[in-house]
Amino acid sequence: MNINKLRIFHEVFVTGSITRAAERSYISQPAASKMLANFEDEIGYKLFERSSGKLIPTDEAMYLHEEVYGVLQSVNHLEDSIKSAKNNRSGRLRVCSIFGPSYQFLPELIAKFKANNPGVHVSLHLSGCSAIRQGVASGQYQIGLVDKAQSSSKHDSAAFDMACYCALPAHHPAAQLEQVSPQDLIDTAWITLDSENATTKALKKAYNNAELRLRRTIEVHTTIHALSFVNLGMGVALVDALNYHHFSSIFNLPNVVLRPFTPTIIEPLEVITSNLNPLSGLAKEFYDTLISELQNKPGITMEGPH
């Protein structure tokens, strides 16, 4: 299948316009129209419907685009690798992570790595766990950081348990304590992740064991968003050990204090690589540094490789 046809399909998908797709692809509009029409003839179904002057993707196009985008990324990575080899550059590092580690931990680690390996081209992507696992298995990413899950035949992994701390508004009475428990937060509102998140489930269990009612008043997608609500005095939240260690350097939240929480609540983290595609020397060097940094942070314990 012609890669240029895939690129035109992608450009029309994101722009809704043959003209803009042609401009972004540096070809003429008639050539772009012909490529798209040929692509539709090859696959046997229509990809776009015209509405109010825009090309709207069909259901089939919505389904197909995710796969096409992955192929285009892989091709772009290959082209970059070919150019790097020609120019005698040092290679490429491709990492994908869930939000938490990508906020400060990984950028700091990559900055140190780049200082020692200035010729390396680094890609840091942010995505959900399923997409990261699929991307690592397919070779799209070399290293992935995800929520811990059951072992997979497609991955090698190192699992970590990150202790959680309690983030409180500075004016809350429990902010004066050295350690906080559910008994210290009676009738206090909680800002939590979704109900299926491991930390939310553990928090519910802690409150049930203490025979107390958990007041979940705001649900957020990331700990970073939760901290913003805590800073506004809207309640308390859990913060994993990784973000705890970077709290003072990256957050300007004067109304938030962090305290150890008991009973211990764990935020799981897994570092995955493909067990079919060995890491390059540079990627292995970064991986080893990543694992070592996690092992050496207080409040984070390694379960061991799987």
C-alpha positions in Angstrom: 0.0 0.0 0.0 1.3 3.4 -1.0 2.4 5.4 2.1 1.6 8.7 0.4 -2.0 7.7 0.2 -2.0 7.0 3.9 -0.6 10.4 4.6 -3.2 12.1 2.5 -5.9 10.2 4.3 -4.5 11.3 7.7 -4.2 14.9 6.6 -7.7 15.1 5.3 -8.9 13.4 8.5 -7.3 16.0 10.8 -8.0 19.1 8.6 -11.4 18.2 7.0 -10.1 19.7 3.7 -8.5 18.3 0.6 -7.0 21.7 -0.1 -5.3 22.0 3.3 -4.2 18.4 3.2 -2.5 19.1 -0.2 -0.8 22.2 1.2 0.5 20.3 4.3 1.7 17.4 2.0 3.4 19.8 -0.5 1.4 18.5 -3.5 -1.3 19.9 -5.7 -5.0 19.7 -4.8 -5.9 17.6 -7.8 -3.1 15.1 -6.9 -4.3 14.9 -3.4 -7.9 14.3 -4.5 -6.8 11.6 -6.9 -4.7 9.8 -4.2 -7.7 9.8 -1.8 -10.0 8.5 -4.5 -7.6 5.8 -5.4 -7.2 4.8 -1.7 -11.0 4.5 -1.4 -11.2 2.4 -4.5 -8.5 0.1 -3.1 -10.2 -0.5 0.2 -13.7 -0.6 -1.2 -15.5 1.9 0.9 -16.0 5.7 1.4 -13.9 7.5 4.0 -15.5 10.9 4.0 -18.8 12.6 3.6 -19.1 16.3 2.6 -21.1 18.5 5.1 -21.1 22.3 5.3 -18.0 22.6 3.2 -16.0 20.1 5.3 -15.1 16.5 4.8 -16.4 14.5 7.7 -14.9 11.0 8.5 -17.2 8.0 8.1 -17.4 5.4 10.9 -15.0 3.3 8.8 -12.5 6.2 8.6 -12.7 6.7 12.4 -11.8 3.0 12.9 -9.1 3.0 10.3 -7.3 6.2 11.3 -5.9 4.9 14.6 -4.1 2.1 12.8 -3.0 4.4 9.9 -1.6 7.0 12.4 0.4 4.2 14.1 1.9 3.2 10.8 2.8 6.7 9.9 4.6 7.2 13.2 6.5 4.0 12.7 7.5 5.1 9.2 8.6 8.6 10.4 10.7 6.9 13.1 12.3 4.7 10.4 13.0 7.7 8.2 14.6 9.5 11.2 16.8 6.4 12.0 17.9 6.2 8.4 18.9 9.9 8.4 20.6 9.5 11.8 22.7 6.6 10.5 23.7 8.6 7.4 24.7 11.6 9.5 26.5 9.4 12.0 24.2 10.5 14.8 23.8 8.5 17.9 20.3 7.0 17.7 16.8 7.5 19.1 15.0 7.0 22.4 11.2 6.6 22.4 9.4 6.7 25.7 5.7 6.8 26.4 4.2 7.4 29.9 1.0 8.0 31.8 0.7 11.6 33.1 2.3 11.5 36.6 5.9 10.5 35.7 5.8 12.6 32.5 5.2 15.9 34.5 8.7 16.3 36.0 10.4 12.9 36.8 10.9 11.9 33.1 11.9 15.4 31.8 14.6 15.7 34.5 15.9 12.2 33.7 15.9 12.8 30.0 17.7 16.1 30.4 20.5 14.4 32.3 20.6 11.6 29.7 20.8 14.2 26.9 23.7 16.0 28.6 25.7 12.8 28.4 24.3 11.8 25.0 23.7 15.0 23.0 23.3 13.2 19.7 20.3 11.2 20.8 16.9 12.2 19.4 14.4 11.7 22.3 10.6 11.3 21.9 8.5 11.6 25.1 4.8 10.8 24.5 1.8 10.8 26.8 -1.0 8.3 26.5 -3.3 5.9 28.3 -2.1 2.5 29.6 -3.7 0.3 26.8 -2.2 2.5 24.0 1.2 2.5 25.7 1.2 -1.3 26.1 0.2 -1.8 22.5 2.9 0.7 21.4 5.7 -1.0 23.3 4.6 -4.4 22.0 4.6 -3.1 18.4 8.0 -1.4 18.7 6.5 2.1 18.5 8.0 2.9 21.9 11.0 1.3 23.5 10.0 2.0 27.1 6.6 2.6 28.7 5.5 3.7 32.1 2.0 2.5 33.0 -0.3 1.6 35.9 0.6 -1.9 37.0 -1.5 -4.8 35.6 -1.4 -8.5 35.1 1.8 -9.8 33.4 1.8 -10.0 29.6 3.5 -12.4 27.2 4.4 -9.3 25.1 6.3 -7.4 27.8 9.1 -7.5 30.2 8.4 -5.3 33.2 9.6 -4.0 36.5 6.8 -3.2 39.0 7.0 -0.5 41.7 4.8 0.4 44.7 4.7 4.1 45.4 3.4 5.1 48.9 0.8 7.9 48.8 0.8 11.1 50.9 -2.1 13.2 51.8 -2.4 16.7 50.4 -4.3 19.1 52.6 -5.2 22.8 52.6 -2.8 24.6 54.9 -5.7 25.8 57.1 -7.0 22.2 57.7 -6.5 21.2 61.4 -4.8 17.9 60.3 -2.1 19.9 58.4 -0.5 20.4 61.8 -0.1 16.7 62.4 3.0 14.7 61.4 0.9 11.9 60.0 -2.7 11.8 58.8 -5.3 9.0 59.0 -9.0 8.8 58.1 -9.9 9.5 61.8 -8.2 12.9 61.4 -10.3 13.7 58.3 -13.9 13.0 59.5 -16.4 14.9 57.3 -13.5 16.2 55.1 -14.2 16.2 51.3 -11.9 14.1 49.1 -10.8 14.8 45.6 -10.0 11.4 44.1 -9.3 9.6 40.8 -12.0 7.4 39.3 -13.7 4.6 41.2 -11.7 1.9 39.5 -8.3 3.4 40.3 -6.2 1.4 42.7 -5.7 4.3 45.1 -9.4 5.1 45.2 -10.3 1.5 46.0 -7.6 1.4 48.7 -8.9 4.6 50.2 -12.4 3.3 50.3 -11.2 0.2 52.1 -9.3 2.2 54.6 -12.4 4.2 55.4 -14.5 1.0 55.6 -12.1 -0.6 58.0 -12.2 2.6 60.2 -16.0 2.5 60.0 -16.1 6.0 58.6 -17.8 7.5 55.6 -15.7 8.5 52.6 -16.9 11.8 51.1 -15.8 11.8 47.5 -17.0 15.2 46.2 -14.8 15.7 43.1 -13.4 13.2 40.7 -10.4 14.1 38.5 -8.3 12.4 35.8 -4.8 13.2 37.3 -3.2 14.0 40.7 -2.1 17.3 39.3 -5.7 18.4 38.9 -6.5 17.2 42.4 -3.8 19.4 43.8 -5.3 22.4 42.2 -8.6 21.8 44.0 -6.7 21.2 47.3 -5.0 24.5 46.8 -8.4 26.1 46.5 -9.5 24.6 49.8 -12.0 22.2 48.2 -10.8 19.1 50.1 -7.9 16.7 50.4 -6.2 14.3 47.9 -3.6 11.5 47.6 -0.3 12.2 46.0 2.1 9.4 45.0 5.7 9.3 46.2 7.1 10.4 42.8 5.1 13.6 42.7 5.7 14.1 46.4 9.5 14.3 45.8 9.1 16.9 43.1 6.3 18.9 44.8 8.2 21.9 46.0 10.2 22.3 42.8 7.4 22.1 40.3 4.2 23.3 42.0 3.4 26.8 43.1 0.6 25.8 45.5 1.2 27.8 48.7 -2.0 26.6 50.3 -1.1 22.9 50.1 0.8 20.8 52.6 1.7 17.1 52.3 1.7 14.6 55.1 2.3 10.8 55.3 -1.0 8.9 55.2 -1.9 5.9 57.3 -2.8 3.1 56.6 -0.3 3.0 53.7 -2.0 3.4 50.3 0.0 2.3 47.2 0.0 3.8 43.8 1.2 1.0 41.4 3.7 1.8 38.6 5.1 -0.5 36.0 8.0 0.1 33.6 7.6 -2.1 30.5 9.7 -3.0 27.5 9.1 -5.4 24.6 10.3 -9.0 25.2 10.5 -9.5 21.4 12.7 -6.5 20.5 15.8 -6.1 22.7 16.6 -2.5 23.8 19.4 -0.7 21.9 22.5 0.1 23.9 21.4 3.7 24.4 17.8 2.7 25.4 19.2 0.1 27.8 21.4 2.7 29.4 18.4 5.0 29.9 16.3 2.1 31.2 18.9 1.2 33.8 19.1 4.8 34.9 15.3 5.0 35.1 15.0 1.9 37.2 17.9 3.0 39.5 16.3 6.5 40.1 13.0 4.9 41.0 14.6 2.4 43.4 16.5 5.2 45.2 13.5 7.4 45.9 12.1 7.0 49.5 8.6 5.7 49.5 9.0 3.7 46.3 9.8 0.0 46.4 10.5 -2.4 43.5 8.7 -5.7 43.4 11.2 -7.1 40.9 11.3 -7.9 37.2 8.5 -10.1 35.6 
